[in-house]
Amino acid sequence: MVFSYELTVTPVPSTPTSDADRTFYWHDAHSHRYFRANYGPLLGGLGAVNDRNIDLVRIAIAVLAADRSSLRSGRLSNWNQRDISVAVEVLAASPWRTVQPELEKLLGFLTGDIWRFTFREDAGGPEQIATVGLGATRVVLLSGGADSATGALLSAVDLASRGEQQVLVSHWASSNLTPVQSRVAAAIEEIAPGTTADHVKVLLARGRHSPTGKAYGKENSTRSRSFLFIALGLAVASVHKVPLWLPENGYASINPPLSRSRRGSLSTKTTHPKFLGDLISLLASVGAHHDLVNPHAAETKGEMFQRVRELLGNERASKFLSDTWSCSHTGQKSYGIPASVACGVCFGCVLRRASFHASGLDDSTPYLVPADDQQTAWVKEKSVVPAMSDFLRDSFGESDLAKLQLPSSIALADALELCRRGREELQGLDL
């Protein structure tokens, strides 16, 4: 079965046909129930964005919308590989047709699926060009997670020493996340005053229903979400022709699977060195802005936390990091669990807990304590703790590392040492 979709920048027809059930209409900078956005498809509100980076954002949101709409079957290692076809309206089709095989392979590596693209040309309606972050020398992605918050903070302190500024870029689809992003951005500005030239918060998401009223699919295993986040950051960076920082600890980026059942779509690869390297190469070949770097690729999460501790002291560092959000699970409202309470047992939560422990910082994150049988069952289903405990008991050597498709530019000995330190932090949590 092939899942087929298209992204168009044309208005919704007055009488939508059945084709509208597989079409994502991004026509303007206004939110509709079928497509939510606060920027138009030319990204004029971000400034004079490089044309190919405009195209990249369109491709990325089409991929995420299709990913979310195409239901998987099975669980863990039995999850199916989907076959997804996406038609995207871009400013120029020829450059993307030239790299189509590479793009399809890149997305296949990211999500574990088969991707097929076609490209058509449509600029969309004219948009006013805004001025965002004038004079900034760096753009930093700020998701609201602990790694991005740490990276943005350390970047701000670095820039403050030179009298320079950065633009923070956040993406959101859930209103639960925006207060976290705003709170972290405000804390960074308080610690390093005058270093935030702008905090750009982009709403860009497929709605729940198509224009005909039919519900889109609701697939929760979306591994393409951060692809859109990177595309948006590069769009802003292209305006100023400056680097984009994508802060992520190197252990999670290498992403050793916890078990044989946690490969493919269960393990995100958005900051994997191979994915980033291939993406940079692809963008360079089409003329898109591609100055992208992970400044913490050689550090564990605990080591990143330790740097915040050294900068702020124990109490301030604990508060700053505890105010971030790392939980990867959604849907807890159905079980009477507040959105502000983290599950404590997903990979993001467990790695976060281990990092607080390794850095000697107090963790005041509100983690779930199940109050009934339903919540207990939900936690048991979501928990990676049993798989992680097995993973930490097993040895992990160069032969295991060689299976992770690291680029030749990374020495296996260095990557193995990074994994040793990351595993040591997890073992310190006493799972």
C-alpha positions as CSV (number, residue, x, y, z in Angstrom):
1,M,0.0,0.0,0.0
2,V,1.3,3.5,-0.9
3,F,0.2,6.5,1.1
4,S,-0.1,9.4,-1.2
5,Y,-0.3,13.1,-0.3
6,E,0.4,16.6,-1.7
7,L,1.3,20.0,-0.3
8,T,-0.1,22.9,-2.1
9,V,0.1,26.7,-1.6
10,T,-3.1,27.4,-3.4
11,P,-6.4,28.2,-1.6
12,V,-8.8,25.5,-0.6
13,P,-11.4,25.1,-3.3
14,S,-14.9,26.3,-2.5
15,T,-16.2,22.8,-3.0
16,P,-13.5,20.4,-1.9
17,T,-13.3,17.1,-3.7
18,S,-12.2,13.7,-2.3
19,D,-8.6,14.7,-3.3
20,A,-8.7,17.2,-0.4
21,D,-8.5,14.3,2.0
22,R,-4.9,13.7,1.1
23,T,-3.9,17.4,0.4
24,F,-2.3,19.8,2.9
25,Y,-3.3,23.4,2.0
26,W,-0.7,26.0,3.2
27,H,-2.0,29.1,1.6
28,D,-1.3,31.9,4.1
29,A,-0.1,32.9,7.6
30,H,-3.4,32.2,9.3
31,S,-4.5,29.1,11.3
32,H,-7.2,26.9,9.9
33,R,-8.5,23.7,11.4
34,Y,-7.0,21.7,8.5
35,F,-3.6,23.5,8.4
36,R,-2.2,25.7,11.2
37,A,0.4,28.3,10.5
38,N,1.6,31.8,11.6
39,Y,3.8,32.3,8.6
40,G,3.0,32.1,4.9
41,P,4.5,29.6,2.4
42,L,7.1,32.2,1.3
43,L,8.2,32.7,4.9
44,G,8.2,36.5,4.4
45,G,7.7,37.0,8.1
46,L,11.1,35.5,8.7
47,G,12.9,37.9,6.2
48,A,14.4,37.4,2.8
49,V,14.8,33.6,3.1
50,N,16.9,31.8,0.5
51,D,14.6,30.3,-2.1
52,R,15.9,26.8,-1.7
53,N,15.5,27.1,2.0
54,I,11.8,28.1,1.5
55,D,11.5,24.9,-0.6
56,L,13.2,22.9,2.1
57,V,10.6,24.1,4.7
58,R,7.8,23.2,2.3
59,I,9.3,19.7,1.8
60,A,9.8,19.2,5.5
61,I,6.3,20.2,6.6
62,A,4.9,18.0,3.8
63,V,7.0,15.1,5.1
64,L,5.9,15.6,8.7
65,A,2.2,15.9,7.7
66,A,2.4,12.8,5.6
67,D,4.3,11.0,8.4
68,R,1.6,11.9,10.9
69,S,-1.2,10.8,8.6
70,S,0.2,7.3,7.6
71,L,-0.6,4.8,10.3
72,R,1.9,2.1,11.1
73,S,1.0,-1.5,12.2
74,G,2.6,-3.7,14.9
75,R,4.9,-2.7,17.7
76,L,8.7,-2.5,18.4
77,S,10.7,-4.5,15.9
78,N,7.5,-5.5,14.0
79,W,6.5,-2.0,13.1
80,N,6.0,-1.9,9.4
81,Q,8.0,0.0,6.8
82,R,5.5,2.4,5.1
83,D,5.6,3.5,1.4
84,I,4.8,7.2,1.3
85,S,4.5,9.3,-1.8
86,V,4.5,13.1,-1.5
87,A,4.0,15.8,-4.1
88,V,5.3,19.3,-3.1
89,E,4.9,22.7,-4.7
90,V,8.2,24.5,-4.6
91,L,9.7,27.6,-6.1
92,A,11.9,25.7,-8.4
93,A,11.4,22.0,-9.2
94,S,14.6,21.3,-11.2
95,P,17.1,21.5,-8.4
96,W,15.1,19.1,-6.3
97,R,14.5,16.6,-9.1
98,T,18.3,16.5,-9.5
99,V,18.7,15.3,-5.9
100,Q,15.5,13.4,-5.6
101,P,17.2,9.9,-5.0
102,E,19.4,11.4,-2.4
103,L,16.5,13.1,-0.6
104,E,14.4,9.9,-0.6
105,K,17.4,8.0,0.8
106,L,18.0,10.6,3.4
107,L,14.4,10.5,4.7
108,G,14.4,6.7,4.5
109,F,17.4,6.7,6.9
110,L,15.6,9.1,9.2
111,T,12.2,7.3,9.5
112,G,12.8,3.8,8.2
113,D,10.3,4.2,5.4
114,I,10.2,4.3,1.6
115,W,9.8,7.9,0.4
116,R,8.8,9.0,-3.1
117,F,8.8,12.7,-4.1
118,T,7.4,14.7,-7.0
119,F,7.9,18.4,-7.4
120,R,5.7,21.1,-9.0
121,E,6.3,24.8,-9.2
122,D,4.0,27.4,-7.5
123,A,5.3,30.4,-5.6
124,G,2.1,31.2,-3.9
125,G,0.8,34.7,-3.2
126,P,3.1,37.7,-2.4
127,E,4.1,38.3,1.2
128,Q,5.6,41.3,2.9
129,I,9.2,40.8,3.9
130,A,9.9,41.4,7.6
131,T,13.1,42.1,9.5
132,V,14.0,39.5,12.1
133,G,17.0,39.5,14.4
134,L,18.9,42.2,12.5
135,G,22.7,42.0,13.2
136,A,22.6,38.5,14.8
137,T,25.7,36.4,14.2
138,R,24.2,33.0,15.1
139,V,20.9,31.2,15.0
140,V,20.2,28.5,17.7
141,L,17.3,26.0,17.8
142,L,15.4,26.2,21.0
143,S,12.9,23.3,21.4
144,G,12.3,23.6,25.1
145,G,14.4,20.5,25.8
146,A,17.4,20.4,28.2
147,D,20.0,20.1,25.4
148,S,18.7,22.9,23.3
149,A,18.4,25.1,26.4
150,T,21.9,24.3,27.4
151,G,23.2,25.0,23.9
152,A,21.4,28.3,23.7
153,L,22.6,29.4,27.1
154,L,26.3,28.5,26.4
155,S,26.0,30.2,23.0
156,A,24.6,33.4,24.6
157,V,27.4,33.5,27.2
158,D,30.0,33.0,24.4
159,L,28.4,35.8,22.3
160,A,28.1,38.1,25.2
161,S,31.9,38.1,25.6
162,R,32.2,39.5,22.1
163,G,29.2,41.8,22.2
164,E,27.2,39.7,19.7
165,Q,23.7,38.4,19.5
166,Q,21.8,35.3,18.5
167,V,18.3,34.5,17.2
168,L,16.5,31.7,19.0
169,V,14.1,29.6,16.8
170,S,11.3,27.5,18.2
171,H,8.7,25.4,16.5
172,W,5.5,24.3,18.1
173,A,2.3,22.4,17.3
174,S,1.1,21.9,20.8
175,S,0.2,24.9,23.0
176,N,1.7,23.0,26.0
177,L,5.2,23.6,24.6
178,T,5.2,27.3,24.0
179,P,5.3,28.4,27.6
180,V,8.4,26.2,28.2
181,Q,10.2,27.7,25.2
182,S,9.3,31.3,26.3
183,R,10.4,30.6,29.9
184,V,13.7,29.2,28.8
185,A,14.3,32.1,26.4
186,A,13.5,34.6,29.1
187,A,15.9,32.8,31.5
188,I,18.7,33.0,29.0
189,E,18.1,36.7,28.4
190,E,18.2,37.3,32.2
191,I,21.5,35.4,32.5
192,A,23.1,37.0,29.4
193,P,21.3,40.3,28.9
194,G,21.2,41.7,25.4
195,T,22.3,38.5,23.6
196,T,18.9,37.6,22.2
197,A,18.2,39.6,19.1
198,D,14.9,37.8,18.6
199,H,13.0,34.7,19.6
200,V,11.1,33.4,16.5
201,K,8.3,31.0,17.4
202,V,6.8,29.2,14.4
203,L,3.5,27.4,14.4
204,L,3.4,25.0,11.5
205,A,1.3,21.9,11.6
206,R,-1.2,19.8,9.8
207,G,-4.7,20.0,11.4
208,R,-6.8,17.1,12.5
209,H,-9.3,17.2,9.7
210,S,-9.1,17.8,5.9
211,P,-11.3,20.5,4.3
212,T,-14.0,17.8,3.6
213,G,-14.2,17.2,7.4
214,K,-12.6,13.8,7.2
215,A,-10.1,13.1,10.0
216,Y,-6.5,12.6,9.0
217,G,-4.6,9.6,10.4
218,K,-3.0,10.0,13.8
219,E,0.4,8.3,13.8
220,N,2.4,9.0,17.0
221,S,5.8,7.6,15.8
222,T,6.8,10.7,13.9
223,R,10.6,10.7,13.5
224,S,10.5,13.5,10.9
225,R,9.5,16.3,13.3
226,S,13.0,17.5,13.9
227,F,13.6,17.6,10.1
228,L,11.1,20.5,10.0
229,F,12.7,22.1,13.0
230,I,16.1,22.1,11.3
231,A,14.6,23.4,8.0
232,L,13.1,26.4,9.9
233,G,16.3,27.2,11.6
234,L,18.2,27.1,8.4
235,A,15.6,29.4,6.8
236,V,16.2,32.0,9.5
237,A,20.0,31.5,9.3
238,S,19.9,32.0,5.5
239,V,18.5,35.5,6.0
240,H,21.6,36.5,7.9
241,K,24.0,34.1,6.3
242,V,25.2,32.8,9.7
243,P,25.6,29.4,11.3
244,L,22.7,27.4,12.7
245,W,23.5,25.6,16.0
246,L,21.6,22.4,16.6
247,P,22.5,21.5,20.3
248,E,22.2,17.8,21.1
249,N,24.4,15.6,23.2
250,G,26.6,13.3,21.2
251,Y,25.5,10.1,22.9
252,A,21.9,10.6,21.9
253,S,23.1,11.6,18.4
254,I,25.0,8.4,17.9
255,N,21.9,6.7,19.3
256,P,23.0,3.2,20.1
257,P,19.8,1.1,20.1
258,L,18.7,-0.2,23.5
259,S,17.8,-3.6,22.0
260,R,17.1,-5.3,18.8
261,S,13.5,-4.2,19.1
262,R,14.4,-0.5,19.3
263,R,15.8,0.2,15.8
264,G,14.3,2.0,12.8
265,S,11.3,4.2,13.6
266,L,11.7,3.7,17.3
267,S,15.0,5.5,17.4
268,T,15.3,9.1,16.2
269,K,18.3,9.9,14.0
270,T,17.8,13.6,13.4
271,T,21.2,14.6,14.8
272,H,23.0,11.4,13.8
273,P,26.3,12.4,12.2
274,K,25.4,10.6,9.0
275,F,22.0,12.3,8.7
276,L,23.5,15.7,9.3
277,G,26.4,15.1,6.9
278,D,24.2,13.9,4.1
279,L,21.7,16.7,4.6
280,I,24.5,19.3,4.5
281,S,25.8,17.8,1.3
282,L,22.4,17.7,-0.3
283,L,21.6,21.3,0.6
284,A,24.9,22.5,-0.7
285,S,24.2,20.8,-4.1
286,V,20.9,22.6,-4.5
287,G,22.2,26.0,-3.4
288,A,20.4,26.1,0.0
289,H,22.0,27.6,3.1
290,H,23.6,24.7,4.9
291,D,25.9,26.1,7.6
292,L,24.7,23.6,10.3
293,V,26.6,22.4,13.3
294,N,26.0,20.4,16.5
295,P,28.4,22.1,19.0
296,H,28.0,19.3,21.6
297,A,28.5,16.3,19.4
298,A,31.5,15.2,21.5
299,E,29.7,15.5,24.9
300,T,27.3,13.4,26.9
301,K,24.1,15.0,28.3
302,G,25.6,14.8,31.8
303,E,28.6,16.7,30.7
304,M,26.4,19.4,29.2
305,F,24.6,19.6,32.5
306,Q,27.9,19.9,34.3
307,R,28.8,22.9,32.1
308,V,25.6,24.7,33.2
309,R,26.4,23.9,36.8
310,E,29.9,25.4,36.5
311,L,28.4,28.5,34.9
312,L,25.4,29.1,37.2
313,G,26.1,27.2,40.4
314,N,24.0,24.3,41.8
315,E,20.8,26.1,42.6
316,R,20.4,28.2,39.5
317,A,21.5,25.4,37.2
318,S,19.0,23.0,38.8
319,K,16.2,25.5,38.3
320,F,17.2,26.4,34.7
321,L,17.4,22.7,33.6
322,S,14.4,21.6,35.6
323,D,12.3,24.2,33.8
324,T,13.0,22.4,30.4
325,W,11.0,19.5,29.0
326,S,12.4,16.2,27.8
327,C,9.4,13.8,27.8
328,S,8.6,12.2,24.4
329,H,5.2,10.9,25.2
330,T,1.8,12.4,24.5
331,G,-1.8,11.2,25.1
332,Q,-1.5,11.1,28.8
333,K,-4.6,13.3,29.2
334,S,-6.7,10.3,28.4
335,Y,-5.4,8.7,31.6
336,G,-6.0,11.7,33.8
337,I,-2.3,12.7,33.7
338,P,-1.6,16.5,33.5
339,A,0.4,17.6,30.5
340,S,2.9,19.3,32.9
341,V,3.8,15.9,34.3
342,A,6.6,13.9,32.6
343,C,6.3,10.1,32.3
344,G,9.8,9.5,33.8
345,V,10.3,6.3,31.8
346,C,10.7,7.2,28.1
347,F,14.3,7.5,26.7
348,G,14.2,11.3,27.0
349,C,13.2,11.2,30.7
350,V,15.6,8.4,31.7
351,L,18.5,10.1,30.0
352,R,17.5,13.4,31.6
353,R,17.3,11.8,35.1
354,A,20.7,10.2,34.6
355,S,22.2,13.5,33.6
356,F,20.9,15.3,36.6
357,H,22.4,12.5,38.8
358,A,25.8,12.5,36.9
359,S,26.2,16.3,37.2
360,G,25.3,16.3,40.9
361,L,22.2,18.6,40.4
362,D,18.8,18.3,42.0
363,D,16.0,17.4,39.6
364,S,12.7,19.1,40.4
365,T,11.0,17.9,37.2
366,P,7.5,16.6,38.1
367,Y,7.6,12.9,37.1
368,L,4.5,10.7,37.2
369,V,3.7,8.6,40.2
370,P,0.8,6.4,39.0
371,A,-2.4,6.9,40.9
372,D,-4.5,4.0,39.6
373,D,-4.2,0.8,37.5
374,Q,-4.8,2.6,34.2
375,Q,-1.9,4.9,34.8
376,T,0.3,2.0,36.0
377,A,-0.5,0.1,32.8
378,W,0.2,3.2,30.6
379,V,3.6,3.7,32.3
380,K,4.5,0.0,31.9
381,E,3.6,0.1,28.2
382,K,5.7,3.3,27.6
383,S,8.7,2.4,29.7
384,V,12.2,1.8,28.1
385,V,13.6,0.8,31.5
386,P,13.6,-3.0,31.0
387,A,15.2,-2.7,27.5
388,M,17.7,-0.1,28.8
389,S,18.6,-2.3,31.8
390,D,19.4,-5.2,29.4
391,F,21.4,-2.9,27.1
392,L,23.5,-1.7,30.0
393,R,24.2,-5.2,31.2
394,D,25.5,-6.3,27.8
395,S,29.0,-5.2,26.5
396,F,29.2,-2.6,23.8
397,G,32.3,-2.5,21.5
398,E,33.5,-1.4,18.2
399,S,31.7,-4.2,16.4
400,D,28.4,-2.8,17.8
401,L,29.4,0.8,16.9
402,A,30.3,-0.2,13.3
403,K,26.6,-1.1,12.7
404,L,25.5,2.5,13.4
405,Q,26.6,3.9,10.0
406,L,28.9,6.6,11.4
407,P,30.7,8.6,8.7
408,S,34.4,7.9,8.2
409,S,35.3,11.3,9.5
410,I,34.4,10.1,13.0
411,A,37.0,7.9,14.7
412,L,35.5,4.7,16.1
413,A,37.7,5.0,19.2
414,D,36.4,8.5,19.9
415,A,32.8,7.4,19.4
416,L,33.3,4.3,21.6
417,E,34.7,6.5,24.4
418,L,31.7,8.8,24.1
419,C,29.4,5.8,24.3
420,R,31.3,4.5,27.4
421,R,30.8,7.8,29.2
422,G,27.1,7.9,28.2
423,R,26.5,4.3,29.4
424,E,28.3,5.1,32.6
425,E,25.9,8.0,33.3
426,L,22.9,5.7,32.7
427,Q,24.4,3.0,34.9
428,G,24.7,5.6,37.7
429,L,21.0,6.0,37.8
430,D,20.7,2.4,39.1
431,L,17.8,1.3,36.9
